[in-house]
Amino acid sequence: AESLHSSIGLLGISAGSLLLAVHFYALPRAAPLIPSTALGVLLLILSSLLAYAGIRRSLRNASLFLSLCLTISVFWCGYGVVFILGGQGFLNDAGDFCNALVPGLVTFTVALLIIAVVGFLCREVILAMIASAVSLASAHEVAMRYSTAFGSSAVACNYMIVCLVGGYFALGRFLCFLTKEKIALPGTDLAKKKTHEQIRSTSGSTNHFAVTGLILNMLSASVFGCRLLGVTGKLFIGQVPWLWAAGIYQIGICILSYRAMDVLMATFFGFTSILKFAGGYCLLYPIWQPEEPSFPTPFLVVFSVLFVVLALFLTLKSPADGLYLLFYVAYCIALACRPKGFFEGGPQGVDVAIFVASALMTLIHLYNAKASAKIPTGKGAAKALLARSSFLKLREGADLHAPYLGYSKYADAEVLGYACSVLASFAITMTGDPQAPLATVVIPWVVVAGGILTLLSGSVAFARGKTLESSAFILYAVMWIIWGLTRYGGLYGTTRSFHTAVGIIAFILFNGFIVFCTLFLNIAWFFYSLTFLLIAVSFLLDAIHALPASYDIAATLIFGLVSFYCFLSALFNSIFEGSCLPMGRPIVQLSGVRGGMTKCLHLPARKASSVKRIADILKNGGTCGIPTDTVYVLVAACNRPDAVEKAHHSKRQAQDRPMSLWISSLKQLEPAKHLFAPLLWDFMEAAWPSPISLVVPRGEWVDFLGMKDSAKYVGTPQSIAIRIPDCSVTTHLIDLVGPIVVTSANPTGEADTTHHNQVYAKLGDKVDAVLCDGPSPENIASTVVDCTKIDSGNIGFFRVGIIPKSQVKLILILVLLP
């Protein structure tokens, strides 16, 4: 699969380069060989293919391939849209086309040159050649747009080099894959590098997606920086594709950074995506409004504060990254100080600084991810200082991103969710003239920040098992999106309607239910959801023309301040141990509610190391929840009476549901075989392994299993249920531990537990670990067969589960036959 992903990516680069080579060779002709619209659509298709190949490849190693694929993907995405705009007549003349293309070409000339330099230094020759050729093609195209002395043939020649080199490498990888590495073209054999890179990529927690995020920051800065430096003549609709392509990809990088367990950089990329969408919106604004757009000053001041706080926390991880974020603090302040914002020279000057700083940080991140010798960034300096502090202690270890329920591939996104609530609320504290709602740039702040990014936070929260938090984030996101597009987008003008009021009342009722549920969560979430009611009431009063003066400002200030506290608390709790800024305890605490708050160890069942760790816990007297061939169960080692007693008391076991005994094979009972009736032994051999529990007479054979004092908790005084499960994970665990005592992983009287999340919810504070394997293969428990009178040829049934009576009786008949 690794070979195929790299081959697909390189073939995509080769195909796009071939299209561009043909385009530029035919450029001197009167009629284009490939129409601009068709070329743009093809580049968009290839950009999506490259994004897929790069992301899939990145899951396996940390090569330059990820950065190269994603960089060229966003390049061709914006490039393709510009070609489509030109083909559809939105760009009137050659000057417009030049002004539209140059900012992107300048960015990717520099970005791909950086990738090429690092590639040559780290001996990734093929990828470095491709990056350098595309960089030269972009540089030649910039020169061609400004001077007729540079012909389009030079651009086409560079793209032909990319096509040939990429095609050769892709062919080599396809041959290597198809022949199972028996045939490898020179320069395409990655076998020697693969093992080393995989070890490097899994040994640390480096966010390899950060490089692409920094390049996207270069792209948006280039659009405005080029205008200040005189490289482009104006700011207009033709540059919007670069800004919005950067914004869309930046949201993707934000999600991928959460997958890389990098909360701080993911939040940063979420913030910068808002600025990119806002910049694009401002360039579109003159299409429908003659006056210049204005900016909500409170919003930008608060945005700069959020950047400052994020920079301080990021400095603890890497001082260089923290200093880099200060450029965005200056950017927000520059926008707040200038009425025309993006169109003024001050913010554009900061854009030039951001471009240079982003290029430098791209080089540092990319080189440090590949090379053994690192460029110093001060990483670990703050950690060394905090090591001496008794008050602040950094959170570290395997459980740094432990989810609330089960296991997840994402870090916690609540920090971004709270920050977006702060931004969306302060964005509407200055709404401008209600008769002209578009006179202020509110749409990107409210819809993107409060809506899209909060929706993203809710989705990640749901993946981590935070059902209530995710429901609240998603509800608030929908509210911000709808209201941002209607009230502040002017979709219904100044005329409010009864239907709008009914819809808002429905939202208020939903939020009322969330407020009630947060009584059982914590104090901070209770006030967070309660104060959002003030925002919803503001929307309702506006819909019925009863909004008091300044109520908007008061409501948004209260909700914004509460959200800001939650933002700080989530940051502190994700970085430091202890509760520096606590979220508080539940206002109402009920017995049995939030049983999973105490985070016991969670381990994925697909890993052999996880099974071994569970075995060690059981050997040391712990109790664990594990998956089986039916439902999840709670287990303890037979030879640990203290653990068996703990399991017994954690369930408050009813007398009619005694604990059972599980073994991995009949060899464990072999020393006591003479104590079993021959017919019973033959029946056990025929029935197991399977989801059939056999209740057998209690006898001296129990002593051979080393149960000692724990035997009194298992079975009844007359009998014991015993089983060999038909589950490789479970039997392997019993091989490591020995016979185990088993009971269902649910309080007595409740339904069987069919997912590891349910084990957390019901018994999370009473077990030491959970072996997580997702949903159970079956939702029905085992069949329990009474074998106490099997000598007479008769069996009974205490419970008919997944195996029907007829099948069990058929097994007995086959055993009885001579």
N, C-alpha and C positions, 0 to 999 in steps of 0.2 A: 504494500500500500504506500509505503514511503517513496519508493521509486516512481510509482504511478503519479503521486501528487506532484513530485518535482518535475516529472516529464510533462504533465498537463500544464503546469505553470509556465515552463519554458516554451512549450509549443504555443501557448497563448501569446507570450511575448513575441515569438517568431512570427505568428500570424498577423498580429497588430503591426509589427515592424514592416512586414511585407506590404500590407495595405498602405501604410504611410510612404513607403519607398515608391510604390506605384503612383501614389498621389503626387509626390513632389517631382518625380521624373516627368509626369504629364502636365505639371503646373504651367509651363510656358505655352501650352496649347490654348487655343481660343475656348474650346469646350472642355470641361473637366472629364477625365476618364471615369472617375468615380464621383457621383454627385455628392455635394457636401452633406446633405441630410442622410444619405445612405452610409457615408463614411462615419458620421457621428453615431448613428445607431449601432453599427458594427463595433466601434470602439467601446460603446457602453456595454455591449454584450461581453466583449473580451475583458473589460475591467471587472465585471462580476465574476468571471471565471478565474481571473488572477487573484481576486480577493479570497475566493474559496480555496484555491490551491495553497496560497500563503498561510491561511489560518490553519488548515488541516496539517500542513507540513510542520507548523510551529509547535504542534502538540508533541512532536517527536524529538526535535533537537533545536538548538539555538543558532542555527546558521544564518548567514546573511540573506538566505533565500526569502525568509519572512519579510525583512525590510524591503528587499528589492521588489517582491511581488506586490506588496501593499502600496509602495510608493508609486510604481508604474500604474497600478490599478486606479488610484485617485487621480493621477496625472491624466490618464485616458478618459476617466469619467468626466472631469471638467472640460477637457479638450474636445470630447465628443459632443457635449452640450453646446459648446461655442460653435462648432461646425454646424450643428442643427439650427442654431439661431441664425447663422449666416445663410444657410440654405433656405430658411423660411422668410428671409428679408428683414429680420430685426436689426441686422448690422448693415447700415446703408452703404458704406463705402469701404475702401481699403484701409483708411485711417481708423475707422471703428474696429475693423477686424484686428488690426495691429494692437490697438489699445486693449482689446479684449484678451488677446492671446499672451502678450508679453509678460504680465505679472506671473502667470503660471509657468511659462517657459523659464523665466529667471530662477524661480524657486527650484524647479526640478533639475536645472543645470547644476546648481550648487548642491542640492540634496544627493543627486546621483553621483556627483563627483566625490562627495564624502564617502558614500557607499563603495565606490570604486577604489579609493585610497585605502580604506580599511580592508577591502577584499584583497588587494595586492599585498598589503602588509601581513595579512593572515593566510596567505597562500591559497585563497579562493579565486584562482585565476579566471576560470570560466565566467563566474558571476561578476567578477571585477571588469572583465572585458565587455560584458553586456551593459553594465552600469555606465562605464566610461563612454561606450559608443552612443547610448541614448543621451547622455549628458552632452556630448559633442554635437549630436543632432539638434538638441534644443538650443545650444549656444549658436550654432550656425543659422538656425531659423530666426533667432532674435536679430542676428546681424543682417540676415536677408530682408527682414521687415523694414530695416532702416537704411539699407544701402543696396542699390542695384548691382554693385560690384560683386556681391556674394550671390551666386546662383543657387537655385534649388537643388542642383545635382549633388552638391556636397552633403546636404541634408539626406537626400535619398541614398547616397553611398553609405553613410553611417548606419542608416536603418537596414540596409542590405547586409552589413557586417553583423548586426544584431540577429537578423534572420538566419544567417548561415551558422553563426556560433551557437545560437539557441537551438536550432534544428539539429545540429551535430550532437550536442549534449543530450537533448531529449531522445534522439535515436539511440544513443549509447545506453541511456537508462532503461529504455524499453527493451533493448536486447538483453541487458543484464537481468531484468525482471523475468522475461520470457524464458531465458536459458538457465534461470536460477543461479546467476552470477558465474556461469561457466565462460561466457563471452562478454568481454568488456572492452569498449573502444578506449584508446589511450586518452587519459585525462578525465574519464568519466567514472572511474571506479571510486566509490565512496566507502567501500568496506573498511578501509584502514581508518577513516575518520569517524565512522558511525559510532563505534563503541565509546570512543573518547568523548564525543560531543553529547551522547546520551547521558553519560555519567555526569558531565558538567551541567547539563540542563536539569537533571533531577536532583543534583546535590544542593542547589541553592534555591532561593525564592526570587530570582531576578525576573523583572517584568520586561520581557523582550518586545512587548508592544509599545513601550514608551517611546522608542525611536520614531515610529510612525506618527505618534501623537505630536512629537516635537516638530517633525517635518510639516505636519498640518498647521502648526502654529506659524511656521515660516511662510506658508502659502497665504494665509489670511493677512499676515503683516505685509507681504509683498504687494498686495493689491493697493493698499493705501500708501505704503512707503515709496512705491514707484511713482505715484502721483506727486508726492512731495519733492522727489529728486528730479522730476522732469522727464522720467523715462516714458511715462504715459501722459497723454494730453488732458484726460478728463476721467471722472468717475461716472459710470453709467451702467445700464442693464447688462452689458456684455461681460462685466466682471463678476456678476452675481453667481454664475455657475461655479467659479473657483471657491467663493465664500461658502456657498451652500453645500458643495461637494465636501469641502473641509469639515463643515458642521456635521453632516450626516456620518462621514467616516469617523469623526471625533466621538460621536455617540457610540459607534461600534467599538472604538478603541477603549472607551469607558467601560463597556460591558466586558470586553476581553481582559481588561486590567483587573476587574473584579474576579474573573476566573483565575487570574495570576495571583490572587490574594494580596493585591496592592491597593488598599483602601484609599490612601492619600493621593496617589497619582490618578486613580480612577475618578475621585472627586474633583481633582484639578482639571482633568480633561472634560468632565461634565460642565464645569464652570466656563472653560474656554469655548465650548461648543455654543453656549448662549451668545457670546460675543460675536461669533461667526455668523449665526443666524440673524442677529441684530444688524450687523454690517450689511448683509445682503438685503435685508428689509429696507434699510435706509436708501440703498441704491435703487430699489424698485419704487420707493415712495413718490418721487416726482412724476411718475406715470399718471397718478390719479389726484395728486394734490400740488398746487403751484408753489406753496410756501415751503420753506425748509423745515425738516423735522426737528422737534425739540425733544429734550430728554428729561425723564423724571429724576431730578437731582437726588432726592432721598435714596432712591434705588442704587444709584452709582456709588454713593458714599457708603451704603451698607455693603455693597459688593466689594468695595476696596477693603472693608473691615474683615469680611469673610476670607479674602485672599491673604490678608495679614495673618489671621489665625491659622489658616492652612499652611502658610509659609513657616510659621513658628514650629508647628508640629512636624513638618517635612524636614526641617533643619535637624531634628533629632535623628532622622534616618540618614540624610545626606545634606550637609551644609550648602553644597553647590546647588542642589535642587531648590533648597529654601531661598537662596539668594536670587535664583532665576525667577521665582514666583513674585519677587518684589517688583519686577518689571511690569507685571500685570496690575499690581497695586498702583503704580504710577500711571498706568494706562487708564484705569477707572477714574482716578483723580483728574487726569487731563480731560477725559470725556465730560466729567461733571462740571469742570470749569469753563467749558466752551459750549455756548448754546447750540451750535450746529454740529457738535460732536465729531463724527467721522469725517466731515468735510473740512474741518479746521486743521491748521498746520501743527498745532501742539500735539494732539493725539497721533497725527501721522509721523511726527518726529519720534515719538515713543515706539511706533510701529517699526521704524528703521532699527531702533535699538533691540526690539524684540526679535527681529529677523536675524541680526548678528548673534544675539545670545542663544537663540534657538539652534542656529547652525553649529555653534560651539558645543552646546549641550548634546546635540545629535552625534557629533564626532566622539564625545566622551562616552556616552552611553553605548554607542555601537562598538567602539574599540574595546571597552571594558567587558562587554558581553562576549567578545570573541577571543581576545588575547589573554595570555597568561599573566603578562606584566600589565598592571593597571595604571591608568592616569589617576592621581590622587584627587579625591573629591571631599575629603574630610570625613568619610564614612566611619563611624565608630567613635569619633571624637566626643560627640554629645553623650553617647552611651557610656564612655569612660568617665565623664564628669558625673552623670547621674548614678553611676555605680557607688559613689560615695554618699549619696543622699539616702536617708532613711525614710523620707516622706514620699518621694517619687521614685517608683521602681518600674522599669519598662516591662511590658508583657512579652514573654517569649515562650517558645516550646511548641509542641505538636498541637496543643489545643487552643492556639492563638485565635483561630477562626472557627472554633467549634460551634456548630449551629445549635439552635434551640431544640430542634427535634431531628433525629436521624443524621445523615451526612449530606453535604452539599458540595458542589464544585465552585461555589462562589463565596467571596468574602462578604461581610455585612455592608449593605448599601444604605443603612439608615442615616448616616452622616449626610449623604447627598440629598436624601428625602427631606430632612429637616432644613438644610440650607436652601433648598428650592422653595420651601414654604416661606422662609424669610424673604427671599427675593421677590416671589410673587406678591406677597402682602405689601411690601414697601413700594413695589412698582405702581400700585394703584392709590397711593396716598396723595398723588398729584395727578388728577385725571385730565386737567386742561378744560377747555371749553366743551360742555356737554353737547352743544350744537354741532361741534366738529370733532368727534372723538378721535379721528386719525391725526389730529394736529400734534399729538404727543406719541412718542415711540413706545407703546405699551405692549403691543401684540407679541413681539418676540420674547419679552421678559415674562409675560404671564403665560402664554401658550407653551413656549419651549421650556422655561424654567419650572413654572408651577404645574404644567401639564405633562409634557413628554418625559422630562427627567424624573418627575415624581412617579409617573407610571412605571418607568424603568426600575426605580427603587422598590416599588411595590412588587414587581415581578421577581426581583432578586430575593426580597424578604419572603415571598411565598416559597421559593426554591429552598430556602433555609428552614422552612417549617414554621415561620412566624405568621400564622394564618390571620390573626386579628390585625397585626400591624400592616400586613400586606393589603388587607381589605380596606383599611382606612386610607392608605396611600393611594390606592387605585380609585377610591371614591373621590378623594380630594383632587386627584389628577383630572378626572372626568369633569368635575365642577370647574376647575380653572380653565380647561380647554374650551368648554361650552360657553362659559361666561366671558372669557377673554375674546372669543370670536364674535360674540353677540354684542355685549355692552360696549366693550372697548374697541371692537372692530367696526362698530356702526352698522352691523347687519340688520338691526331692526330700528336704527335711528333713535329718535326721541319718543317714539310711540311705544308704550309698554302695553302688555296684553294680559288678560286673565289666564291664558294658557301658560304663559311664562311663569306666573305666580304659582300655578298648580305644580309645575315641574320643580320649582325651587322648594316648595313645601315637601315634595317627595324626597328630595335630597336631605332636607332637615330631619325628616323622620328616620331615614337611613342613618344619618349621623347621630341621632338620638340613641339608636340601638348601639352604635359604636361607643358612645359616651357611657352607656350602662355597662358594656362589657369591660371597658377600661377600669372600672371600679375594682376588678379582679386582677388587673395587670400591674400598674404602678401609678404613683401620684402624677409624675410628669406627663404620662400619656393621657391621664384623665383631663388635666388642664389643657393639653394640646388639642384634644378633640373637642373639649367644651368651648374653648375660645374660637375654634373654627365656626361654631354656631353663630358668633357675632358677625363673621364674614357673610355667612349664608343669610342671616337676617338683613344685613345691609343690601344684599342682592334682592331680597324679597320686597323690602321697603321701596327700593328704586323701581321695581316692576309695577307697584301699585301707586306710584307718585306720592309716597309719604316719607321720603328719606329726609330726616332732619339735617340741618346744616352741620358740617364737620363730623357727622357720625362715621362716615367712611374712614376718615383719618384716625379717629379714636379706635375703631375696631381693628384696623390694620396694624396700628401701633401695638395694641395688646397682643394680638395673635403673633405678630412679628417678634416681639420680645420673648414670648413663651417658646416659640420655635427656635430662637437663637440660643436660649438656655439648653434646649434639647440637643441642638447641634454641638454645643460645647461639651455637654455631658457625654454624648455618643463618641466624640473625638477622644476625650480623656479615658473613657472606658475601653476604647479599642487600642490605646497606646500604653496606658499605665495600669498597673495592678491596683486593686482596691477601688474605692468609690470616692474619688476626689470631688466630683460633682454628681451626687447620686440621683438616680431617677426616682428613688423612693420605693417604699413597700406598697403592696396592694391596699387600697382603702378598705375593702371588704375581703376578708380571708375566710374561705369555706373549706371544710375538711374534704380532701380529695381533689380540690381544684388546683391546677398547676402543679401536679405531681412531678412533672419533668423539669421543674426549674433548677433543681440540683443536677448539674451536668455530669452524668456518669460517662465513662469512657465509651466512645463509639468507634467501631472498627468495621471496615468493609469485608464481607465474607468472601469476596473473590480473591483475597490475598492469603497465601499460606502463612505469612508472617502474622496476620491478624488472628488466625486460628491458634497459632502457637502462643500468642500473647494471652488469649482467652484461657488456654490450657494452664498457663502459669498462674493466672488469677484464681482459677478453680483449685489448683494444687495448694495455693496459699490460703485457702479458706474463704474465697469469695463466692458470690452468686452472680450468675449472668443470664441474660436473655439471649436465646439463640434460635435460628431458623431450623425447621425440620422438613420432612416430606409432607407435612400437613400444615399446622399452624405454629406460631412462635410459642416457645416454652421457657420456663424458668428452671435452671439446673444448678446443682451443687455436686461436688465430688463425694462419693460414698464414704471414702476413708477420712472425711473431715466432718465429724459429728457437729462441730460448731457451725459449719456452713449449712448443713442439712437443717439444723434447728433454726438458723436465720431464715432460710427459705420457707420453712414451715410457718414461722410467725409473720413473715412479710405478706403471706397470702391469707392469714387467718383461716387456715384450711378447715373446711367443713368435714364432718365425720363421714359423710357419704361420698366424698371425693378425695380419697387418700392419695398420697404421693406414690409414684410408680418408679420402677427401676429399669434403666436402659443399659444395654451392653452393645459392643460393636461386632461381636461374633460369638458363636457357641464355644469357641476355644477358651473363653474366659470362664465358662462353667464346666469345662472338661474335668478339672479335679473333683468336682462334685457330681459327675454324671451318674455314679452308682446310686445316688440318693434320689434320682428321678425315675419315675415309671418308664419303661422302654417305649410304650405307646406315646407318652407325653413328649419324650425326647424326639421321637420320629416326627411327631406333629410340629414341634418347634423348628426342626430342620426344614420341613416342607413349607411352613408358613412364613418364615423370615428370610431375608429382610423385607419388611412391608409395614404399612400402617395398621397392623393388627397387634393389639396388646393382649397377652394371654395371662389370665389370672390363675396362678398355680398355687398349690398348697404350700404354706410356710413350713420350713423345716431347717435341718442343720446345714443345708447347702448355703444359707444366708451367711454363715460364719466364714465361708471361703472367700467372700468378697471384701472382707475387711471393714464391714460396716460398724462393728462394735456398738457403741451407745446410740448411734444414729438409727439403728434398725427399728427402734420403737416409733420413729416418725414415718416409716415407710410401710404402706399397706395396712392390713388389719391384723389382729392377733391370729387369724386363721389363714390368711392368704396374702399374696403380693402380685401385683401386675408387673409384667416384665415384657420388654420389646427390644427388637433390633430395628432401628429406623432405616428406611430406604432412602438415605440422604448421605452423599459422600462427605459433605462438610461435617455433619454431625458424627458420623462413624469415625472420621479421622480424628475429631476432637476426643472421642472416647478412647481411641487407641493411645492418645497422648496422656490422658488423665486416668483412665481406668473407668470402671462402671460409675454411672452418675445417677443421682436421684432427680426425678423430673416432676414438675407440676405445671399446669397451664399458666401462661403469663398474663393473667387478668385476675382482678379481685373476684372472690367467690360469688357466683350468681350472675356475673356479667358475661357478655358474649366473648367468644374466643378472639384472641389477638391475631390479626392477619397481616400486620405490617410493623416494621421496627418503630415507626413513629408512634404507634399505639402503645408499644412497650414503654417508650419514654413517657408518654402522657399518663399512663396508669401506674407504672412502677419505677419511673426514672429516678426517684429519690431513695429507692429501696434495694437497688441492684448495683453491682460494682462496674458492670460493663454490658454493652449490647453488641452482638455480632449482627451487623446490618446487611440485609439481603433483599430489601424492597418488599413488594407484596408476596404473600405466601403462595406456593403453587396450588394449594387447595384451600377452600374456606370451611372445610368440614374436618372435624377431629377424627382420630383413629377409631376403629371398631374394637370394642373391649369384649373378649370372649371368656366365659367361665369354663375353665378346664379342671376344676377341683374334682369332678366325677368322670373324667375322661376314661378311666379304666373300664367303666361299664359301657363305653362306646357312645356316651352322651355328652354334649356340650350345651351351654346356655349362653345368653347374651346380656351383658349389663348395659351395653350401649351399641347401637348400630350406627357406625360412622360412614366413612368413605367406602369401605369394603362391604358389600351387601352380605346378608346371611347365606344366600345360596352359594356364593363363592367360597366362604369359609367352610361350609358343610361339604362342598366338593373336595376341598383339600383333605378333610378328615376321611372321606370315603376312599380317596386315593391312597392314604396312609394305611387304612384298614385292609385294603386289598392285598392278598399274598403276592 
